[in-house]
Amino acid sequence: MKIALVLAHPSETSFCRALADACAEALSAAGAEVLLRDLYALDFDPRLPREELPTASGSVARADVVEERALLADVDGFLLVYPFWFNAPPAMLKGYVDRVLSGGFGFQPTAHGADPLLVGRTLASVTTSGAPDAWVESTGVLNTLIKSFDLHICNMTGLRFAGHDHIGGVGPEVSETFVADRLAQARTFVARALLEDADSD
């Protein structure tokens, strides 16, 4: 089992980075190989260039996307770890999806629409926000994001949606107990979502 962990946060000392590390540790401890893609550390360019736009004659991926897709060719699942910014993924992650999981890798454009190319693989997300969990739940923000981002990616690419774990109330004053509890929550979630569910397929 090989999991691509895609992290989209600019700070190496953030809670989001600690979450990514905890998830990677849990997956590795369960025997999975983890391929970390720290988008800011990689200085990934999220801007979709003109030549990568789909056209009637096709599109041409730039070298960085060709290399990224080669690294992802044999992964069994994707884990996205990122913060809510204005109730949406960071532009860095959205650009990664636009450029990497798009036509020619995630799906094949056809005359009748698009044929998914990642069937049999999984997608899970772990996210954070400063807003409390109760607010995120009551406003429907999380459900909206799951529908417009997670599930849309899955519908286009054929990935199986394995779940979305959100941790709210994250701020500079959180206690050590809060951090320890939420890291444990994330470890449990990823092990179940990406490994246990895969074993039952």
Long-range contacts (C-beta under 8 A, 24 or more apart in sequence): 1-31, 1-32, 1-33, 1-76, 1-77, 1-194, 1-195, 1-198, 2-32, 2-33, 2-34, 2-35, 2-74, 2-75, 2-76, 2-77, 3-27, 3-32, 3-33, 3-34, 3-35, 3-75, 3-76, 3-77, 3-78, 3-79, 3-194, 4-35, 4-37, 4-71, 4-72, 4-75, 4-77, 4-78, 4-79, 5-34, 5-35, 5-36, 5-37, 5-79, 5-81, 6-37, 6-39, 6-78, 6-79, 6-80, 6-81, 6-93, 6-96, 7-36, 7-37, 7-38, 7-39, 7-40, 7-81, 7-82, 8-39, 8-40, 8-80, 8-81, 8-82, 8-83, 8-89, 8-90, 8-92, 8-93, 8-96, 9-40, 9-81, 9-82, 9-83, 9-90, 10-40, 12-41, 14-83, 15-128, 15-170, 15-174, 15-179, 15-182, 16-81, 16-82, 16-83, 16-128, 18-179, 18-183, 19-81, 19-126, 19-128, 19-167, 19-182, 19-183, 19-186, 20-81, 20-126, 22-183, 22-184, 22-186, 22-187, 23-79, 23-81, 23-126, 23-186, 23-187, 23-190, 25-187, 26-186, 26-187, 26-188, 26-190, 26-191, 27-79, 27-190, 27-191, 27-194, 27-195, 30-191, 30-195, 32-194, 32-195, 35-71, 35-72, 35-75, 37-68, 37-71, 37-96, 39-92, 39-93, 39-96, 40-92, 44-68, 44-92, 44-95, 44-96, 45-95, 45-99, 46-91, 46-92, 46-93, 46-94, 46-95, 46-96, 46-98, 46-99, 47-95, 48-95, 48-98, 48-99, 52-99, 52-102, 54-102, 54-103, 54-109, 59-103, 59-104, 61-99, 61-104, 65-99, 65-100, 68-100, 69-100, 69-104, 69-105, 72-100, 72-105, 75-121, 76-121, 76-122, 76-198, 77-121, 77-122, 77-123, 77-124, 77-162, 77-194, 77-198, 78-121, 78-122, 78-123, 78-124, 78-159, 79-124, 79-125, 79-126, 79-190, 79-194, 80-123, 80-124, 80-125, 80-126, 80-127, 81-125, 81-126, 81-127, 82-125, 82-127, 82-128, 83-127, 83-128, 83-129, 83-170, 84-127, 84-128, 84-129, 84-131, 84-136, 84-141, 84-145, 87-141, 87-144, 87-145, 88-145, 88-149, 89-145, 89-149, 97-153, 101-153, 101-157, 106-153, 106-156, 106-157, 107-156, 107-157, 107-158, 114-156, 116-156, 116-157, 116-158, 116-159, 117-157, 117-158, 118-157, 118-158, 118-159, 119-158, 119-159, 120-158, 120-160, 121-158, 121-159, 121-160, 122-159, 122-160, 122-161, 122-162, 122-193, 122-194, 122-197, 122-198, 123-150, 123-153, 123-154, 123-159, 123-160, 123-161, 123-162, 124-161, 124-162, 124-163, 124-164, 124-165, 124-189, 124-190, 124-193, 124-194, 125-150, 125-163, 125-164, 125-165, 126-164, 126-165, 126-166, 126-167, 126-186, 126-189, 126-190, 127-164, 127-165, 127-166, 127-167, 128-166, 128-167, 128-168, 128-170, 129-166, 129-167, 129-168, 129-169, 129-170, 130-168, 130-169, 130-170, 130-171, 131-168, 131-169, 132-168, 132-169, 133-166, 133-167, 133-168, 133-169, 134-168, 135-168, 136-166, 136-168, 142-166, 162-193, 162-194, 162-197, 162-198, 163-189, 163-192, 163-193, 165-189, 165-190, 165-193
